[in-house]
Amino acid sequence: MDIAMDALKVIFRVLTILPFMLAIGIYMGKRSMGELPVFDFLIVLVFGSVVGADIADPKIEHIHTVVAMIAIALLQKVIVKLKLKNQKVGKLLSIEPTVVIYKGNFLRKNMQQIQYSLDNILQMLREKDVFHTKDVELAIVEANGRLSVKLYADKEAVVREDIGVYKNSDQFEIPVILDGRVQYELLKHIRRTEAWLMAELEKAGEPKVEGIFYCGVDQDGSLVISRKEQTLADVPPLIH
């Protein structure tokens, strides 16, 4: 009998809590339910924990969960208003955006600070339909973890039909060195040898593979190189 009553309580709580969650979510707004900056992510995490405990444990007073949900929603609204009114509070509760590529060069130290690997950034570039790192003037990892990309003006997307220019569809950049390590399988895929790569690096003034953070090869055989130790003095600062 007790088990049946507990089961009915759980069903009742699910049926009542879901519409209430929807109402709270709408009240909290698109910001918290969308991109999830770090503070909003924590709010949603706590929100889910409170609701989960209420549904899973019939011994918890249902009214306490409702009060906690309302308190969380109100707190989120207060914090958002504080962030909008006070920049210092906003900076304390936010993660600053980070420049990871500038003028075609990967910024290794910045990537290490936010614990993003080359693979992470290359995947995010591909998701933006960017297959040539040399075309990237500026790439920024935003506070929500997504990548914003600014291409050089002459590389920004246009409709080729409008200007009568057509290119082969198989032109993209192949990474052949990642963090000082030669990618032999990819070299083999593009029908190039290690000796060819070493010769091209020598021509580019980069004889040591260990000092290269990223090297990509275009379809025409030209190299795009980012060094491990490089300082770009004119990287633009980014703050909220």
HELIX and SHEET records of a PDB file:
HELIX    1   1 ASP A    2  MET A   28  1                                  27    
HELIX    2   2 LYS A   30  MET A   33  1                                   4    
HELIX    3   3 VAL A   38  ALA A   56  1                                  19    
HELIX    4   4 HIS A   62  LYS A   85  1                                  24    
HELIX    5   5 GLN A   87  LEU A   92  1                                   6    
HELIX    6   6 ARG A  108  GLN A  113  1                                   6    
HELIX    7   7 LEU A  118  GLU A  127  1                                  10    
HELIX    8   8 THR A  133  ASP A  135  5                                   3    
HELIX    9   9 ALA A  153  LYS A  155  5                                   3    
HELIX   10  10 ARG A  160  ILE A  163  1                                   4    
HELIX   11  11 TYR A  184  HIS A  189  1                                   6    
HELIX   12  12 GLU A  194  LYS A  203  1                                  10    
HELIX   13  13 VAL A  209  GLY A  211  5                                   3    
SHEET    1   A 4 ASN A 105  PHE A 106  0                                        
SHEET    2   A 4 THR A  98  TYR A 102 -1                                        
SHEET    3   A 4 VAL A 136  VAL A 141 -1                                        
SHEET    4   A 4 LEU A 147  LEU A 151 -1                                        
SHEET    1   B 4 ARG A 181  VAL A 182  0                                        
SHEET    2   B 4 ILE A 174  LEU A 178 -1                                        
SHEET    3   B 4 ILE A 212  VAL A 217 -1                                        
SHEET    4   B 4 LEU A 223  ARG A 227 -1                                        
END                                                                             
